[in-house]
Amino acid sequence: MNLSKDQITNSLRLFKARRDDLLHEDEAAFEHHVQRFIEFCQNDVLVQSIVSPLRQDLTVNVDEWWEKVNSKELWFPSDPDTELLLRYGILVSVINNPCLALQFGKAMRKYKRDEYVELFRVLVVRPFMDELTHRLGNAANLASPEERALQAVPLNRIPKVNETRVFLSHKSVDKPLVYRYYYALKELGFEPWLDEPDMPAGANLEQEVFRGFAESCAAVFLITENFKDEKYLAAEVEYAVMQKRGKGEKFAIITLRYPNASPVPRLLTPYIYKDVENDLEGFYELLRALPVETGPIRWKAHVVAN
Amino acid sequence: MSNEAEDVVRCQLTFNVDRDGFFRRTCPSCGRDFKTQVNEADLVASLQPAFRQIGLEIGAELSGEREEEAQEHLYCPYCEHYAESGDMLTQTLVSYFERYAMREYVLPVVNKMFSNAADAFGGIGRGSSKGSISFEIIFEHHRSVLPPRPISGPEPPDMTIVELLCCGKRAKILDGWHDLRLCPYCGTRVLLQ
């Protein structure tokens, strides 16, 4: 069975409408509603996915059932599949011979139309509908693929384009180390700021660095054994502190101190700092300290290209 | 001695939610369907008005377990209409309630009433004397077979799930609807991503 979500939804909608008409609408139109219901069942793919296999595998004798009813015996098979198919057959037989409902009433000593129709509904139709409803629900669930959820993000949690860069502050001698952070952040979708790739030739160093801070949500200071004094940091820490004052929780000053490095410079101690053993630990702490979160997991485009 | 116990009829309603545990609703303003997560307490509260309405229509007082439960309010995810959750029930569900109430409460009461009346008046009562009027009361009620109980569901697993990061809840909206602008639960302005 290959049905679209819309087809399944429409099928169940029609089923419920036909079922409720047959169960609850005026007795005067009972046979009409039986006919409408059976016509729907015969043409509906979802219903047929339940009824057709039963027909192929099982045999029921509707005439025999009516004979037993005439003998005042109301009997149904104990096997649920056989019972479902028999009840379906009984409804079909009512279309072919409308007098059968009356016949049922006589057997049950209900001679008024509203009484025998209601009794037929209660004893024959409703148990069938209950079971078919249950099976249709399961069939619809099986035929429908699991839904993926979209996310509705509050507007105040969506940053502007130019305010979530990550400023990577470092000594030149630590370039290989800082590039490892740079590429890892890029891979996760962040826009790290690093002097070399982000500074056009001939640009004013001070202005570009300041712009880099202004567009960032974090400044990361990498303190390694190459760190000797904090003078080189002074300007960048000052910029970072300015951003922190201006942006509050939306800006983080993060210091990662590698083994054998000097103590964290005094200028940075009021902010987040972590002793890390290696790059992986450092990157983990960096992600934890950022004021922005990483995105939802998605298949890469080329994986689903075909 | 109070006969309160006899006056209280307890009905246990069962109705379907979809595979993902969502409950279908209809916006009374734009008529479009959406689904909310099922929370038993919220649901009881949101069904109270429907019960009361049905009670008024059939002339009986129907009440749920939690009479004093505060009404949850919802925003329509399409037209942003704001209403009590009890006003955002589908017509199918309301019909189901009505049929259930009719079968489980109204008809048994009517049957009992007619039975008592027939006993009291002996079926037919007549009175006539000079200077007075004659009258005849006939109690006739044939409903010896109750209608079948209504069936709820099946509820298709349709629509698209949306995780609402504002309040941590989830809802379902129509497939292809990309213009969700506010959270149905808390009304926070959101963007679908």
Interface residues (C-beta under 8 A of the other chain):
Chain A: K5 D6 I8 T9 L12 R13 F15 K16 R19 D20 L23 H24 K110 K112 D114 E115 E118 L119 R121 V122 V125 R126 M129 D130 T133 H134 L136 G137 A140 N141 S144 E147 R148 A149 L150 Q151 A152 V153 P154 L155 R157 I158
Chain B: N16 R19 D20 T92 S95 R99 H142 R143 S144 V145 L146 P147 P148 R149 P150 I151 G153 P154 E155 P156 P157 D158 M159 T160 I161 V162 E163 L164 L165 C166 R170 D175 L180 C183 T188 R189 V190 L191 L192 Q193
